[in-house]
Amino acid sequence: MLEKLSFLKEKYDNLNLQIADPEIIAHHEQWQKLIQEQAELRPIIEVYDEYEKVNNQINENEELLEDNELDAELKELCQEELSELKPQQNELEEKLKRLLIPKDPNDDRGVIVEIRGGAGGDEAALFAADLFRMFSRYAERNHWKTEVLNSNALGIGGFKEITFSIDSKGAYSRLKYESGVHRVQRIPTTESGGRIHTSTATVAVLPEVDDVEVEIDPNDLRIDVYRSTGHGGQSVNTTDSAVRITHLPTGIVITCQDEKSQLKNKDKALKVLKARLFEIEEQKRQNAIASERKSQVGTGDRSERIRTYNFPQGRVTDHRIGKTIHSLESFLDGEIDEIVDALITYNETEKLKSM
């Protein structure tokens, strides 16, 4: 670890010299890239400098204690200082280990979230609407912008499926562990016998991608337009504004009908398609490093049952980390940080074990 830190320190010092070089400053794009690289390294180097400082103080005190001519009072002072410095050293070492954990390259991205009602009919559709509201409220709490890309609403107030984006830097780092099967246990409003039903909804969290990152050959697309259906006002059922895009090589089908404009629906559908194609490539990359993947909380398996929302007992249980909280109402109102933080900590701890 120290060898790697020494290398990063050397690299950081070299970046500082390059950033101050007038020839490099004249090339704005190159200079900006170096500035960004320096900013990414700075938190590590600041902690490393502090670690080296504490380490040097420990070595100095230990050398003094080996001096047989040192009087008892000074020896006692050295021991006292060492008893304060050793815990600092351990704390800084742990901090450095966490800072050196390889960063997920997608963490700074926004997200596209797809929610689909699963087993349970109408109750599953209502639960899908609950999850949409939960993520929307979480986005509001973080001052993130959300936009519905496509939805298939049912008259009961639920969603057969809904796709929306959260366009904010870092949203993926907080929400990537939400992919999977969410299960709800409650008494449906239509249940006269008071029996508890179990329903599910699937969630997929995809990192948003820029146009330049995913190239799509127009010849690989079949684009169909048709009249939008469902609840709505003007333009619904009257114009061919809905769009269905089929990506022929993969068979992925994306539909979008929420906008009145065919062009806007096409743009939104392409946005989701690019995220899906990017996810496929990411899955290949992660499978190539299977040993690392085993040590992490799952982030992509849509068939994995990850969480249960139990209404009679007012609890939420995340099955991956065995954590239960008894604040279901506030959790569904977007206060999900306690479990999100626990998932991130668990993942970091597992990565540290494997390092």
C-alpha positions in Angstrom: 0.0 0.0 0.0 2.8 2.4 0.9 4.5 1.7 -2.3 1.4 2.6 -4.2 1.0 5.8 -2.1 4.6 6.8 -2.8 4.0 6.4 -6.5 0.7 8.5 -6.3 2.6 11.2 -4.3 5.2 11.4 -7.0 2.5 11.5 -9.7 0.7 14.3 -7.8 3.9 16.4 -7.5 4.5 15.9 -11.2 0.9 17.1 -12.0 1.5 20.2 -10.0 4.5 21.1 -12.1 2.7 20.4 -15.3 -0.3 22.5 -14.3 2.0 25.5 -13.7 3.8 25.0 -17.0 2.8 28.0 -19.4 3.0 25.7 -22.5 0.4 23.3 -21.0 -1.8 26.2 -19.8 -1.9 27.4 -23.4 -3.6 24.0 -24.3 -6.8 24.5 -22.4 -8.3 20.9 -22.8 -5.0 19.2 -21.8 -4.7 21.6 -18.8 -8.3 20.9 -17.7 -7.7 17.2 -17.8 -4.6 17.5 -15.6 -6.6 19.7 -13.2 -9.3 17.1 -12.9 -6.7 14.3 -12.4 -5.0 16.4 -9.6 -8.4 17.0 -7.9 -9.1 13.3 -7.8 -5.7 12.6 -6.2 -5.8 15.5 -3.7 -7.9 13.8 -1.0 -5.6 10.7 -1.0 -2.4 12.8 -0.9 -3.7 15.1 1.9 -4.3 12.0 4.1 -1.0 10.4 3.0 0.9 13.6 4.0 -0.8 13.5 7.4 0.0 9.8 7.8 3.7 10.4 7.0 3.8 13.2 9.5 2.4 11.0 12.2 4.7 8.1 11.2 7.8 10.3 11.4 6.7 11.5 14.9 6.3 7.9 16.0 9.7 6.9 14.7 11.3 9.9 16.4 9.7 9.0 19.8 10.7 5.3 19.4 14.3 6.3 18.6 14.4 8.6 21.7 13.1 5.7 23.9 16.0 3.6 22.7 18.5 6.2 24.1 19.7 4.9 27.4 20.8 8.3 28.5 17.3 9.8 28.2 16.0 10.8 31.6 12.8 9.2 33.0 10.6 12.3 32.6 11.4 12.7 28.9 10.8 8.9 28.4 7.4 9.3 30.0 6.5 12.2 27.7 7.6 10.1 24.7 5.4 7.2 25.9 2.4 9.6 26.3 2.9 11.0 22.8 3.2 7.5 21.4 -0.1 6.4 23.0 -1.8 9.4 21.2 0.0 8.9 17.9 -0.6 5.1 17.4 -4.4 5.4 17.3 -4.0 8.3 14.8 -1.7 6.2 12.7 -4.2 3.3 12.6 -7.1 5.6 11.8 -5.2 7.3 8.9 -4.2 3.9 7.6 -7.8 2.7 7.5 -8.7 6.0 5.8 -6.0 5.5 3.1 -7.2 1.9 2.5 -10.7 3.2 1.8 -9.5 6.0 -0.4 -7.4 3.4 -2.4 -10.5 1.2 -3.1 -10.9 1.3 -6.9 -13.7 3.7 -7.7 -16.7 2.6 -9.8 -16.2 4.6 -13.0 -20.0 5.1 -13.2 -20.5 6.5 -9.7 -20.5 10.1 -10.9 -23.3 9.5 -13.4 -27.0 10.2 -13.2 -29.4 7.2 -13.5 -32.3 5.8 -15.5 -34.6 3.8 -13.3 -37.1 1.2 -14.6 -39.8 -0.1 -12.3 -42.1 -2.9 -13.3 -45.0 -4.5 -11.4 -44.2 -8.2 -10.9 -46.3 -10.9 -9.2 -49.5 -9.8 -7.6 -51.6 -8.1 -10.3 -53.1 -4.8 -9.3 -51.4 -4.9 -5.9 -48.0 -5.2 -7.7 -48.9 -2.2 -9.8 -49.7 -0.1 -6.7 -46.4 -1.2 -5.1 -44.6 -0.1 -8.3 -46.2 3.4 -7.8 -45.1 3.3 -4.1 -41.5 2.7 -5.2 -41.6 5.4 -7.8 -42.8 7.9 -5.2 -40.1 6.6 -2.8 -37.3 7.3 -5.3 -38.9 10.6 -6.4 -39.0 11.8 -2.8 -35.4 10.7 -2.3 -34.4 12.7 -5.3 -36.3 15.8 -3.9 -34.5 15.5 -0.6 -31.2 15.6 -2.5 -32.3 18.4 -4.8 -32.0 16.1 -7.8 -34.0 16.6 -11.0 -36.3 13.8 -12.1 -38.0 13.3 -15.5 -40.5 10.5 -16.4 -39.4 9.0 -19.7 -42.2 6.5 -20.1 -45.1 5.0 -18.1 -47.9 2.6 -18.4 -50.4 3.7 -15.8 -53.4 1.7 -14.6 -56.7 3.3 -13.6 -56.3 2.1 -10.0 -53.4 4.5 -9.4 -50.6 2.0 -10.1 -48.1 1.4 -12.8 -47.6 -1.7 -14.9 -44.2 -0.1 -15.6 -42.6 3.3 -15.3 -39.2 4.6 -16.5 -37.6 7.8 -15.3 -34.3 9.6 -15.1 -32.5 11.3 -12.2 -30.2 13.7 -13.9 -27.7 14.5 -11.1 -24.0 13.8 -10.7 -23.4 11.0 -8.2 -27.0 9.6 -8.2 -25.7 6.2 -9.5 -23.3 5.9 -6.5 -26.3 6.1 -4.1 -28.9 4.1 -6.1 -27.0 1.4 -7.9 -27.8 -1.2 -5.2 -31.5 -0.8 -5.7 -31.6 -3.1 -8.7 -33.5 -6.3 -8.0 -36.8 -7.7 -6.8 -38.6 -5.6 -4.1 -41.2 -7.5 -2.2 -44.2 -6.1 -0.3 -46.4 -7.8 2.3 -49.6 -6.0 3.2 -53.4 -6.3 3.2 -54.7 -4.9 -0.1 -57.6 -2.5 0.0 -59.7 -4.9 -2.1 -59.1 -7.8 0.5 -62.3 -8.2 2.5 -61.0 -11.1 4.6 -58.0 -9.1 6.0 -55.4 -11.5 4.6 -51.9 -10.4 4.0 -50.8 -10.6 0.3 -47.2 -10.8 -1.0 -46.5 -8.9 -4.2 -43.3 -7.9 -6.0 -41.9 -5.2 -8.3 -38.6 -5.3 -10.2 -36.2 -2.3 -10.2 -33.4 -1.7 -12.6 -31.0 1.2 -12.1 -28.9 2.0 -15.2 -26.1 4.6 -15.4 -26.9 7.5 -17.8 -24.6 7.7 -20.7 -23.6 10.4 -23.1 -24.3 10.2 -26.8 -20.6 9.8 -27.7 -20.2 6.8 -25.3 -22.7 4.5 -27.1 -22.8 4.5 -30.9 -25.9 3.0 -32.5 -26.0 2.1 -36.2 -29.4 3.5 -37.5 -29.6 0.3 -39.7 -29.8 -1.7 -36.4 -33.1 0.1 -35.4 -36.7 -0.5 -36.3 -38.8 2.5 -35.4 -42.6 2.1 -35.2 -45.0 5.0 -34.4 -48.5 4.5 -33.2 -51.2 6.3 -31.2 -50.6 6.6 -27.5 -53.0 4.8 -25.2 -54.0 5.1 -21.5 -55.0 8.0 -19.4 -54.2 11.5 -20.6 -55.6 14.6 -22.2 -55.0 16.2 -25.6 -53.1 14.1 -28.2 -53.7 10.7 -26.5 -55.4 8.4 -29.0 -55.6 11.2 -31.6 -52.0 11.4 -33.1 -49.2 8.9 -33.9 -46.9 10.3 -31.3 -46.0 7.1 -29.4 -42.7 5.5 -30.5 -41.4 1.9 -30.3 -37.8 1.3 -31.0 -36.5 -2.2 -31.6 -32.7 -2.8 -31.5 -32.4 -5.7 -33.9 -29.0 -7.1 -32.8 -30.1 -7.5 -29.2 -33.9 -7.6 -29.5 -34.3 -4.9 -26.9 -37.6 -3.0 -27.3 -38.2 0.5 -25.9 -41.5 2.3 -26.0 -42.2 5.9 -25.1 -45.6 7.6 -25.3 -45.7 10.2 -22.5 -44.8 13.2 -24.7 -47.2 14.8 -27.2 -44.3 15.1 -29.6 -43.2 12.1 -31.6 -39.6 13.5 -31.8 -39.4 13.9 -28.0 -40.7 10.4 -27.5 -38.1 9.1 -29.9 -35.3 11.0 -28.1 -36.4 9.6 -24.7 -36.6 6.1 -26.1 -33.1 6.3 -27.5 -31.8 7.6 -24.2 -33.1 4.5 -22.5 -31.8 2.2 -25.2 -28.3 3.6 -24.9 -28.4 3.1 -21.1 -29.5 -0.5 -21.7 -26.8 -1.2 -24.2 -24.2 0.4 -21.9 -25.5 -1.9 -19.1 -24.9 -5.0 -21.2 -21.3 -3.9 -21.9 -20.8 -3.2 -18.2 -22.1 -6.6 -17.3 -19.5 -8.2 -19.6 -16.8 -6.1 -17.9 -17.9 -7.1 -14.4 -18.2 -10.8 -15.3 -14.6 -10.6 -16.5 -13.6 -9.8 -13.0 -15.8 -12.4 -11.3 -13.6 -12.7 -8.2 -14.1 -9.0 -7.4 -17.8 -9.3 -8.1 -18.3 -12.1 -5.6 -17.1 -9.8 -2.8 -19.7 -7.1 -3.6 -23.3 -6.5 -3.0 -25.2 -7.3 -6.3 -26.0 -4.3 -8.4 -27.4 -5.8 -11.6 -29.3 -9.0 -11.1 -32.9 -8.2 -11.6 -34.0 -11.7 -10.4 -32.4 -11.3 -7.0 -34.8 -10.6 -4.1 -33.2 -7.8 -2.3 -35.7 -6.3 0.1 -39.0 -6.8 1.9 -41.4 -4.1 2.9 -43.7 -5.6 5.6 -46.6 -3.3 6.4 -48.2 -5.2 9.3 -44.9 -5.0 11.3 -43.9 -1.6 9.8 -40.4 -2.9 8.9 -38.1 -2.9 5.9 -35.5 -5.7 5.6 -32.6 -5.7 3.2 -31.8 -9.4 2.7 -28.3 -8.9 1.2 -26.9 -7.4 4.4 -29.5 -8.7 6.9 -30.4 -5.2 8.0 -33.9 -4.4 9.3 -35.3 -0.9 10.2 -38.7 -0.3 11.8 -39.6 2.9 10.0 -41.5 1.8 6.9 -43.6 4.9 6.5 -40.6 7.3 6.5 -38.6 4.9 4.3 -41.3 4.9 1.6 -41.3 8.7 1.9 -37.7 8.8 0.6 -35.7 8.5 3.9 -33.7 5.6 2.6 -30.2 6.8 3.5 -29.8 4.4 6.5 -29.9 1.3 4.3 -28.1 3.0 1.3 -25.2 3.9 3.7 -25.1 0.4 5.1 -25.0 -1.1 1.6 -22.1 1.2 0.6 -20.2 0.4 3.9 -20.7 -3.3 3.5 -19.5 -3.2 -0.1 -16.4 -1.1 0.9 -15.6 -3.5 3.7 -15.8 -6.6 1.4 -13.5 -4.8 -1.1 -11.0 -4.1 1.7 -11.0 -7.8 2.7 -10.2 -8.8 -0.9 -7.4 -6.2 -1.3 
